Amino acid sequence: MRYQRLSFVAAFLIVLIAGPLLAQKITATIRGTVTDPSGGVIGGAKVTVLNEDTGLTRVSETNSDGIYSFAELPVGSYRIE
């Protein structure tokens, strides 16, 4: 009986501690909109994101609303062109 109770408490603590660990995310998303000087959106614009520390580069195009998005990027400092 005591072993069974100890096993239950140990399993409960493992689940309790493991929950926050799953919530840790080590990636980020960068989103934005490309506009011209008058504020109009630019669809089909080429957008490049460059991690200034690692040199990681990704290229994408804006959609018809001028929106771009880069998902699952390693956390760091980026330059957008």
C-alpha positions in Angstrom: 0.0 0.0 0.0 2.8 2.4 0.9 4.7 1.6 -2.3 1.5 2.2 -4.3 1.0 5.6 -2.7 4.7 6.6 -3.2 4.4 5.5 -6.9 1.3 7.7 -7.3 3.0 10.7 -5.7 6.1 10.3 -7.8 4.1 10.0 -11.1 2.0 13.1 -10.1 5.2 15.1 -9.5 6.7 14.0 -12.8 3.7 15.2 -14.7 3.5 18.4 -12.7 7.1 19.3 -13.4 7.1 18.2 -17.0 4.2 20.4 -18.0 6.0 23.7 -17.9 9.0 22.2 -19.8 6.8 21.4 -22.8 5.7 25.1 -22.9 9.3 26.3 -23.5 9.7 27.4 -27.1 13.1 28.1 -28.6 11.9 29.5 -31.9 10.2 32.7 -33.0 8.1 34.1 -35.8 8.8 37.4 -37.6 5.8 39.0 -39.5 5.4 42.2 -41.2 3.9 44.2 -44.1 5.8 45.8 -47.0 4.4 49.2 -48.0 5.4 51.9 -50.4 6.0 55.5 -49.3 2.3 56.4 -49.6 1.3 53.5 -47.4 0.1 51.2 -50.2 0.8 47.5 -49.8 3.3 45.7 -52.1 2.3 42.2 -53.1 5.0 39.9 -54.5 7.9 41.7 -52.9 11.0 39.6 -52.1 11.8 39.7 -48.3 15.0 38.3 -46.8 15.6 37.7 -43.1 19.2 37.2 -41.9 20.3 36.1 -38.5 23.2 38.4 -37.7 24.9 36.0 -35.4 24.7 32.7 -37.3 24.2 33.9 -40.9 21.0 31.9 -41.3 19.1 33.3 -44.3 15.5 32.7 -45.4 13.7 34.3 -48.4 10.0 34.7 -49.0 7.5 36.8 -50.9 4.7 38.9 -49.6 1.2 37.9 -50.3 -1.3 40.1 -52.2 -1.9 42.1 -49.0 1.9 42.8 -48.7 2.2 40.5 -45.7 5.2 38.2 -45.0 5.9 35.7 -42.3 8.9 33.7 -41.2 8.0 30.9 -38.7 10.2 28.7 -36.6 13.2 30.9 -36.6 15.9 30.2 -34.0 15.9 33.0 -31.4 18.4 35.7 -32.2 19.0 39.1 -33.7 17.7 39.4 -37.3 18.0 41.9 -40.2 15.1 42.2 -42.7 15.6 43.4 -46.2 
